[in-house]
Amino acid sequence: MSTLVQPAPAAVRTEPRDSWASVAALARFEARRLLLAPPVLVAFAVYFAWIVWHTLDSYDGFPALQDADRDTQGTPLLVALAILVSVNLAVLRSRRRDTDRHFDVLVVPTWRRTVAHVLSVVPAALLTALGVGVQFGWEALKPGAVGHGSPGELLVGPLTVLLFGAVGVLLARVLKSAYVGPLLVVFLLFFLVLGVAPGGSDSGTRWLTPVVDEYSGETLPSDLLGRPAAWHAVYLLGLGLTVGVIAVLAGGGRRLKSVYGALGGALALTLVGAVAQSGGTPAALTAAREKATVDPEQTCVRRDGSTYCAYPEWEPRVKTWAQVVDEVSGLAGGSAHDQELLVRQRLEARYGLSADGALPPSGTAHEVTVGTRWGGARVPEFSSAVAAVLVAGSERAGSEVCDGRIVTVMWLALGWQAEPVDALRKVRLDDSVSGSAIVLQPTEPLSMSAAQTDVVRTLLTRPRGEVTALVKKHWAELAAPGVTTARAAELLGVRGITEKDGCEE
C-alpha cells in the first residue's frame, strides 16, 4: 500500500484590509460633527456676521488692499479657538464615554484615528478660507479700492485654524483631560486677542505668533510694507503639520518610520519659515522707504489746470481729489477762484507700519498735500488743506493762520459738502460743533476758537448761494492777513461776535 504524500500548501498570511478608506470615512464623520458642534456653529455665525457688518462701510468705501488683506486675520482667531476646544473634546469622546476598550478590536488603530481627527479640521479651515475670500473680495470690488493684497497675508486665517485644531488633537492625546482645552483658550485669549506678543512689537520673535498686527496712520505702498507674509505662511503651515504629526506619534505611531520622516519634513518647513521671517528690515527696503518719503517717484497728471502727483497705486484716486479741488475753488473769490494748484501725495514711510511720522507743511507756493487714506474724515481734512492754501498761499502759511481767515478757510472747506455741519464734526479732533477745537489736516492742524466755530456753524446752516455771494463780494478783505473774526462775521452777515482772536492777544 502506497501513501500519496502531497506537499503542504504554502502558508498564506492574511493582511488586514488597508484601513486608509476607514480613516477617510472617519475624518468625514468627525468633520461633520465638528462643524455642527455648538461652539463652532456660534463662532462661524459671529465670524460671517462680522464680515457683513464690518465690510459694508469699512475704509469708508476706499480700501487699500495691502491693508485689507491684514484685516482678514484677527476674527478667524475666534473660529480657531472654537475648533481647538471642539476637536479636543471630540478626541476625548471615547474616554469620557468609556468606550476606549472597544476601539482596541477595530482594524483602525489609535494612530490612524488620530490622523482622522487631524484631517477633520481641514473643512473648517476651508470654510474660514471662504470667509477670508469673501471679505477680501468684497473690498477689492469696491469702486474706490486701490493697491494689491498678499496671498501670504490671506492664508494666515485658515492656517491658524489648522494649527489650533492640531493643537487640540495633540492635547487630547497627551494630557487626556477635558479641562485642558478651555484653560488653553483662556491663555491664548490673553496673549493673542490682547496683543501681548513675545519679544515686543519691534522684535523678530513677534512673528512666532500666528497673527502679527501692524497698523499705521497712513497706508504704505505695497512694496514698502516689509512684512514677510509668504514666509510667515510657510512657518504656520510647517508648525501646524509638526503639531499634527506629533499628535500622531502620541497616538501610537511611534513604530512607523514614515511618521518620523513626515515629522522631519514638517520641522524643516517650520524652521525655514521661522528663520526667513525674522531676518529684519533689508537695507534695500530701508533705502526705498527713504526715497519714497524724501524724493518719491510719482506719476503726475493735469486736470482742469491743476497738477496731481500720486504714487502709482493711487493714480485712480486723482479724479476724486480733483473733484474736491474744483468744489473748494468754486466757492473762492478773487484770483483764488482760478488758482492752479499742485496736489502732491506725501507720506512718512521711513518708520514702516510700526510708527507714525508727522508730515511738515510744504513751503512751496500753492502746493497741497494729500495722504494715502481717503473717505470719511479724510475728505474734509484734505478740503481744509486746499482751502488754507487758496487763502494763505502755502501750507506753511496756512498752518499759521489764527485770525478771521479761519472763517473763510472753513467755509471753503465745508460749504460745498452735502452735510456740512456733519463734515465740521468729522474734521475737528474732538468731534464737536461748538467751542474751540483743533482742525485736522494732512500736515499740521489748524486751530478754531469758540467764536470762529460759532460763525462757521451759522454760515453752514444758511443757503449756500447766499453765503457764496458774500464771500466772493468781500474776498479781498476776508482773505487779507489780520482780518479779525468779528470783522469777517460782520462781512458775512453774522452778528454778535465780539471775542478777540488768539493772535490779537
Buried (B, 14 or more C-beta within 10 A) or exposed (E): EEEEEEEEEEEEEEEEEEBEEBBEEBBBEBBEBBBEBEBBEEBBEBBBEBBEEEBEEBBBBBBBBBBBBBBBBBBBBBBBBBBBBBBBBBBBBBEEEEEBEEEEEEEBBBBBBBBBBBBBBBBBBEBBBEBBEBBBEBBBEBEBBBBEBBEBBBBBBBBBBBBBBBBBBBBBBEBEEBEBBBEBBEEBEEEBEEEEBEEEEEEBEBBBBBBBBBEBBBBBBBBBBBBBBBBBBBBBBBBBBBBBBBBBBBBBBEEEEEBBEBBEBBBEBBEBBBEBBBEEEEEEBBEBBEBBBEEBEBEEEEBEEBBBBBBEBBBEBBEBBBBBBBBBBEBBBBEBEEBEBBBBBBBBBBEBBEEEBEBBBBEEBBBBBBBBBBBBBBBBBBBBBBBBBBBBBBBBBBBBBBBBBBBBBBBBBBBBBEEBEBBBBBBBEEEEBEEBBEBBBBBBBBBBBEBBBBBBBBBBEBEBEEBBEBBBEBBEEBBBBEBBBBBBBBBBEBEEBEBEBBBEE
